[in-house]
């Protein structure tokens, strides 16, 4: 996972700082609370890129994002921003997405998606959405921290599963596509549940940001497995 985050442009110092904060315990012994707050525009950008693939009116028959006119109608970019419940103006969101390389404007003046998510944005100027990456890293490390504490009975454990096996390098594209397809289905299902229940009014007036993650792992070269016939 660290290799993927470094590849995204995040400095190793930021990763180490996030890891140190997430795995350290306060002197009082209280539970760690690590929060990485995204700016409102960046959060809107992330929600727009997700909504673009989640709602049928914005995708083609293959499930890929349709080019969108820059208007404010329901099937246009402004309508997508409303569907994603953006707090920022649609023009600001569009400008930010273009700046970070997540979308482009084609010859017909339509908005075209270039990446699956805002975090994967490519930028010729070298600008990257680092705080979103650290936000994901912080969430993963919080789970590890909580589950380590659960061994001593300090906290109950949370779901944490991963798997890896050495296989032929020729199978990497196949497995990558499998993870992409199944992982997207899983995230879409969880995101739909979260979106639906985000409208629930808490009787206590207290709220927590919750979520799940799925990611592809490649640890690189490894000796071949012994095969017993």
Helices and strands as residue ranges (DSSP letters): H 2-7, H 12-23, H 40-54, G 56-58, H 77-83, H 90-99, E 103-105, E 111-113, G 118-120, H 130-150, G 169-171, H 172-197
